[in-house]
Amino acid sequence: MIVAKFWDSEGVILTHCVPKSTTVTGETYEDVLQTKFLPALHEKRPQKAAAVFFHHNNTPPHRSARVHQFFNNNFEVVPHAPYSPDHFWLFPTLKDTLCGLTF
């Protein structure tokens, strides 16, 4: 199962479980951003929703033209270095958070 997690300095904004057998494409990623992330952001962080700096990795769905267009209309993207180890601290935290949960 693929889990997309969106967070900021205050905590988790959205945890989205990608349905089984779903291929993550630029279209599916944009759909999650548009229909799940934006509403969660406006609900949980209304004071921050107007000025968001978004950092995501450089996988093919994140680099698609439609996702670039979405970000150009909504957020400023912070560049991500190729093969960046900056997320390795996250995995133990995710493991602890998801321990015992069934999806």
PyMOL commands that place a pseudoatom at each C-alpha (Angstrom):
pseudoatom trace, name=CA, resn=MET, resi=1, chain=A, elem=C, hetatm=0, pos=[0.000, 0.000, 0.000]
pseudoatom trace, name=CA, resn=ILE, resi=2, chain=A, elem=C, hetatm=0, pos=[1.144, 3.513, -0.747]
pseudoatom trace, name=CA, resn=VAL, resi=3, chain=A, elem=C, hetatm=0, pos=[0.553, 6.202, 1.843]
pseudoatom trace, name=CA, resn=ALA, resi=4, chain=A, elem=C, hetatm=0, pos=[0.883, 9.895, 1.006]
pseudoatom trace, name=CA, resn=LYS, resi=5, chain=A, elem=C, hetatm=0, pos=[1.522, 12.041, 4.064]
pseudoatom trace, name=CA, resn=PHE, resi=6, chain=A, elem=C, hetatm=0, pos=[1.391, 15.831, 4.058]
pseudoatom trace, name=CA, resn=TRP, resi=7, chain=A, elem=C, hetatm=0, pos=[2.636, 17.753, 7.082]
pseudoatom trace, name=CA, resn=ASP, resi=8, chain=A, elem=C, hetatm=0, pos=[4.091, 21.017, 8.282]
pseudoatom trace, name=CA, resn=SER, resi=9, chain=A, elem=C, hetatm=0, pos=[5.843, 22.248, 11.418]
pseudoatom trace, name=CA, resn=GLU, resi=10, chain=A, elem=C, hetatm=0, pos=[2.584, 21.919, 13.389]
pseudoatom trace, name=CA, resn=GLY, resi=11, chain=A, elem=C, hetatm=0, pos=[1.952, 18.288, 12.480]
pseudoatom trace, name=CA, resn=VAL, resi=12, chain=A, elem=C, hetatm=0, pos=[0.127, 16.134, 9.972]
pseudoatom trace, name=CA, resn=ILE, resi=13, chain=A, elem=C, hetatm=0, pos=[-2.281, 17.874, 7.601]
pseudoatom trace, name=CA, resn=LEU, resi=14, chain=A, elem=C, hetatm=0, pos=[-3.372, 14.821, 5.606]
pseudoatom trace, name=CA, resn=THR, resi=15, chain=A, elem=C, hetatm=0, pos=[-2.690, 11.099, 5.442]
pseudoatom trace, name=CA, resn=HIS, resi=16, chain=A, elem=C, hetatm=0, pos=[-4.003, 9.590, 2.223]
pseudoatom trace, name=CA, resn=CYS, resi=17, chain=A, elem=C, hetatm=0, pos=[-3.967, 5.854, 1.517]
pseudoatom trace, name=CA, resn=VAL, resi=18, chain=A, elem=C, hetatm=0, pos=[-3.733, 5.191, -2.201]
pseudoatom trace, name=CA, resn=PRO, resi=19, chain=A, elem=C, hetatm=0, pos=[-6.239, 2.480, -3.177]
pseudoatom trace, name=CA, resn=LYS, resi=20, chain=A, elem=C, hetatm=0, pos=[-4.748, -0.916, -3.981]
pseudoatom trace, name=CA, resn=SER, resi=21, chain=A, elem=C, hetatm=0, pos=[-3.864, -1.451, -7.659]
pseudoatom trace, name=CA, resn=THR, resi=22, chain=A, elem=C, hetatm=0, pos=[-3.785, 2.311, -8.299]
pseudoatom trace, name=CA, resn=THR, resi=23, chain=A, elem=C, hetatm=0, pos=[-0.905, 3.574, -10.386]
pseudoatom trace, name=CA, resn=VAL, resi=24, chain=A, elem=C, hetatm=0, pos=[0.356, 6.899, -9.108]
pseudoatom trace, name=CA, resn=THR, resi=25, chain=A, elem=C, hetatm=0, pos=[0.538, 9.250, -12.067]
pseudoatom trace, name=CA, resn=GLY, resi=26, chain=A, elem=C, hetatm=0, pos=[0.620, 13.001, -12.414]
pseudoatom trace, name=CA, resn=GLU, resi=27, chain=A, elem=C, hetatm=0, pos=[-3.156, 12.900, -12.808]
pseudoatom trace, name=CA, resn=THR, resi=28, chain=A, elem=C, hetatm=0, pos=[-3.775, 10.858, -9.637]
pseudoatom trace, name=CA, resn=TYR, resi=29, chain=A, elem=C, hetatm=0, pos=[-1.284, 12.974, -7.651]
pseudoatom trace, name=CA, resn=GLU, resi=30, chain=A, elem=C, hetatm=0, pos=[-2.915, 16.205, -8.811]
pseudoatom trace, name=CA, resn=ASP, resi=31, chain=A, elem=C, hetatm=0, pos=[-6.322, 14.778, -7.895]
pseudoatom trace, name=CA, resn=VAL, resi=32, chain=A, elem=C, hetatm=0, pos=[-5.140, 14.048, -4.329]
pseudoatom trace, name=CA, resn=LEU, resi=33, chain=A, elem=C, hetatm=0, pos=[-3.664, 17.546, -4.063]
pseudoatom trace, name=CA, resn=GLN, resi=34, chain=A, elem=C, hetatm=0, pos=[-6.830, 19.193, -5.412]
pseudoatom trace, name=CA, resn=THR, resi=35, chain=A, elem=C, hetatm=0, pos=[-9.558, 17.130, -3.739]
pseudoatom trace, name=CA, resn=LYS, resi=36, chain=A, elem=C, hetatm=0, pos=[-7.893, 15.974, -0.513]
pseudoatom trace, name=CA, resn=PHE, resi=37, chain=A, elem=C, hetatm=0, pos=[-4.904, 18.144, 0.383]
pseudoatom trace, name=CA, resn=LEU, resi=38, chain=A, elem=C, hetatm=0, pos=[-6.292, 21.612, -0.396]
pseudoatom trace, name=CA, resn=PRO, resi=39, chain=A, elem=C, hetatm=0, pos=[-9.495, 21.082, 1.625]
pseudoatom trace, name=CA, resn=ALA, resi=40, chain=A, elem=C, hetatm=0, pos=[-7.495, 19.617, 4.540]
pseudoatom trace, name=CA, resn=LEU, resi=41, chain=A, elem=C, hetatm=0, pos=[-5.059, 22.546, 4.395]
pseudoatom trace, name=CA, resn=HIS, resi=42, chain=A, elem=C, hetatm=0, pos=[-7.874, 25.116, 4.442]
pseudoatom trace, name=CA, resn=GLU, resi=43, chain=A, elem=C, hetatm=0, pos=[-9.583, 23.293, 7.295]
pseudoatom trace, name=CA, resn=LYS, resi=44, chain=A, elem=C, hetatm=0, pos=[-6.538, 22.657, 9.498]
pseudoatom trace, name=CA, resn=ARG, resi=45, chain=A, elem=C, hetatm=0, pos=[-4.286, 25.618, 8.611]
pseudoatom trace, name=CA, resn=PRO, resi=46, chain=A, elem=C, hetatm=0, pos=[-6.514, 28.407, 7.253]
pseudoatom trace, name=CA, resn=GLN, resi=47, chain=A, elem=C, hetatm=0, pos=[-4.015, 31.051, 8.363]
pseudoatom trace, name=CA, resn=LYS, resi=48, chain=A, elem=C, hetatm=0, pos=[-1.267, 29.390, 6.275]
pseudoatom trace, name=CA, resn=ALA, resi=49, chain=A, elem=C, hetatm=0, pos=[-3.246, 28.432, 3.183]
pseudoatom trace, name=CA, resn=ALA, resi=50, chain=A, elem=C, hetatm=0, pos=[-2.469, 31.666, 1.328]
pseudoatom trace, name=CA, resn=ALA, resi=51, chain=A, elem=C, hetatm=0, pos=[1.339, 31.329, 1.481]
pseudoatom trace, name=CA, resn=VAL, resi=52, chain=A, elem=C, hetatm=0, pos=[2.508, 27.722, 1.168]
pseudoatom trace, name=CA, resn=PHE, resi=53, chain=A, elem=C, hetatm=0, pos=[6.025, 26.591, 0.336]
pseudoatom trace, name=CA, resn=PHE, resi=54, chain=A, elem=C, hetatm=0, pos=[5.655, 22.990, -0.848]
pseudoatom trace, name=CA, resn=HIS, resi=55, chain=A, elem=C, hetatm=0, pos=[8.521, 20.491, -0.721]
pseudoatom trace, name=CA, resn=HIS, resi=56, chain=A, elem=C, hetatm=0, pos=[8.165, 17.122, -2.391]
pseudoatom trace, name=CA, resn=ASN, resi=57, chain=A, elem=C, hetatm=0, pos=[10.600, 14.711, -3.971]
pseudoatom trace, name=CA, resn=ASN, resi=58, chain=A, elem=C, hetatm=0, pos=[11.371, 14.441, -7.653]
pseudoatom trace, name=CA, resn=THR, resi=59, chain=A, elem=C, hetatm=0, pos=[9.517, 11.271, -8.662]
pseudoatom trace, name=CA, resn=PRO, resi=60, chain=A, elem=C, hetatm=0, pos=[7.958, 11.217, -12.149]
pseudoatom trace, name=CA, resn=PRO, resi=61, chain=A, elem=C, hetatm=0, pos=[4.367, 11.957, -10.976]
pseudoatom trace, name=CA, resn=HIS, resi=62, chain=A, elem=C, hetatm=0, pos=[5.645, 15.009, -9.089]
pseudoatom trace, name=CA, resn=ARG, resi=63, chain=A, elem=C, hetatm=0, pos=[7.399, 16.300, -12.205]
pseudoatom trace, name=CA, resn=SER, resi=64, chain=A, elem=C, hetatm=0, pos=[4.444, 15.934, -14.594]
pseudoatom trace, name=CA, resn=ALA, resi=65, chain=A, elem=C, hetatm=0, pos=[3.241, 18.963, -16.551]
pseudoatom trace, name=CA, resn=ARG, resi=66, chain=A, elem=C, hetatm=0, pos=[-0.197, 18.961, -14.929]
pseudoatom trace, name=CA, resn=VAL, resi=67, chain=A, elem=C, hetatm=0, pos=[1.315, 18.901, -11.431]
pseudoatom trace, name=CA, resn=HIS, resi=68, chain=A, elem=C, hetatm=0, pos=[3.647, 21.778, -12.357]
pseudoatom trace, name=CA, resn=GLN, resi=69, chain=A, elem=C, hetatm=0, pos=[0.618, 23.716, -13.598]
pseudoatom trace, name=CA, resn=PHE, resi=70, chain=A, elem=C, hetatm=0, pos=[-1.267, 22.968, -10.364]
pseudoatom trace, name=CA, resn=PHE, resi=71, chain=A, elem=C, hetatm=0, pos=[1.654, 24.233, -8.283]
pseudoatom trace, name=CA, resn=ASN, resi=72, chain=A, elem=C, hetatm=0, pos=[2.086, 27.333, -10.443]
pseudoatom trace, name=CA, resn=ASN, resi=73, chain=A, elem=C, hetatm=0, pos=[-1.523, 28.217, -9.615]
pseudoatom trace, name=CA, resn=ASN, resi=74, chain=A, elem=C, hetatm=0, pos=[-1.407, 27.375, -5.902]
pseudoatom trace, name=CA, resn=PHE, resi=75, chain=A, elem=C, hetatm=0, pos=[2.006, 27.120, -4.197]
pseudoatom trace, name=CA, resn=GLU, resi=76, chain=A, elem=C, hetatm=0, pos=[5.676, 27.848, -4.434]
pseudoatom trace, name=CA, resn=VAL, resi=77, chain=A, elem=C, hetatm=0, pos=[7.707, 24.645, -4.749]
pseudoatom trace, name=CA, resn=VAL, resi=78, chain=A, elem=C, hetatm=0, pos=[10.967, 24.351, -2.832]
pseudoatom trace, name=CA, resn=PRO, resi=79, chain=A, elem=C, hetatm=0, pos=[13.570, 22.501, -4.969]
pseudoatom trace, name=CA, resn=HIS, resi=80, chain=A, elem=C, hetatm=0, pos=[14.542, 18.970, -3.986]
pseudoatom trace, name=CA, resn=ALA, resi=81, chain=A, elem=C, hetatm=0, pos=[18.034, 17.659, -4.627]
pseudoatom trace, name=CA, resn=PRO, resi=82, chain=A, elem=C, hetatm=0, pos=[18.270, 14.303, -6.438]
pseudoatom trace, name=CA, resn=TYR, resi=83, chain=A, elem=C, hetatm=0, pos=[18.888, 11.387, -4.056]
pseudoatom trace, name=CA, resn=SER, resi=84, chain=A, elem=C, hetatm=0, pos=[18.472, 13.648, -1.047]
pseudoatom trace, name=CA, resn=PRO, resi=85, chain=A, elem=C, hetatm=0, pos=[18.670, 11.795, 2.299]
pseudoatom trace, name=CA, resn=ASP, resi=86, chain=A, elem=C, hetatm=0, pos=[16.614, 14.448, 4.106]
pseudoatom trace, name=CA, resn=HIS, resi=87, chain=A, elem=C, hetatm=0, pos=[13.581, 12.209, 4.666]
pseudoatom trace, name=CA, resn=PHE, resi=88, chain=A, elem=C, hetatm=0, pos=[15.299, 9.277, 6.394]
pseudoatom trace, name=CA, resn=TRP, resi=89, chain=A, elem=C, hetatm=0, pos=[14.244, 10.594, 9.819]
pseudoatom trace, name=CA, resn=LEU, resi=90, chain=A, elem=C, hetatm=0, pos=[10.606, 10.227, 8.755]
pseudoatom trace, name=CA, resn=PHE, resi=91, chain=A, elem=C, hetatm=0, pos=[10.430, 6.438, 8.398]
pseudoatom trace, name=CA, resn=PRO, resi=92, chain=A, elem=C, hetatm=0, pos=[10.833, 5.529, 12.097]
pseudoatom trace, name=CA, resn=THR, resi=93, chain=A, elem=C, hetatm=0, pos=[8.245, 8.199, 12.941]
pseudoatom trace, name=CA, resn=LEU, resi=94, chain=A, elem=C, hetatm=0, pos=[5.819, 6.840, 10.336]
pseudoatom trace, name=CA, resn=LYS, resi=95, chain=A, elem=C, hetatm=0, pos=[6.399, 3.300, 11.564]
pseudoatom trace, name=CA, resn=ASP, resi=96, chain=A, elem=C, hetatm=0, pos=[5.545, 4.330, 15.131]
pseudoatom trace, name=CA, resn=THR, resi=97, chain=A, elem=C, hetatm=0, pos=[2.486, 6.320, 14.005]
pseudoatom trace, name=CA, resn=LEU, resi=98, chain=A, elem=C, hetatm=0, pos=[1.083, 3.537, 11.835]
pseudoatom trace, name=CA, resn=CYS, resi=99, chain=A, elem=C, hetatm=0, pos=[1.902, 0.653, 14.198]
pseudoatom trace, name=CA, resn=GLY, resi=100, chain=A, elem=C, hetatm=0, pos=[-1.195, -1.429, 14.901]
pseudoatom trace, name=CA, resn=LEU, resi=101, chain=A, elem=C, hetatm=0, pos=[-3.408, 0.316, 12.354]
pseudoatom trace, name=CA, resn=THR, resi=102, chain=A, elem=C, hetatm=0, pos=[-5.249, -1.677, 9.714]
pseudoatom trace, name=CA, resn=PHE, resi=103, chain=A, elem=C, hetatm=0, pos=[-6.178, -0.121, 6.402]
for i in range(1, 103): cmd.bond("trace and resi %d" % i, "trace and resi %d" % (i + 1))
show_as sticks, trace
zoom trace
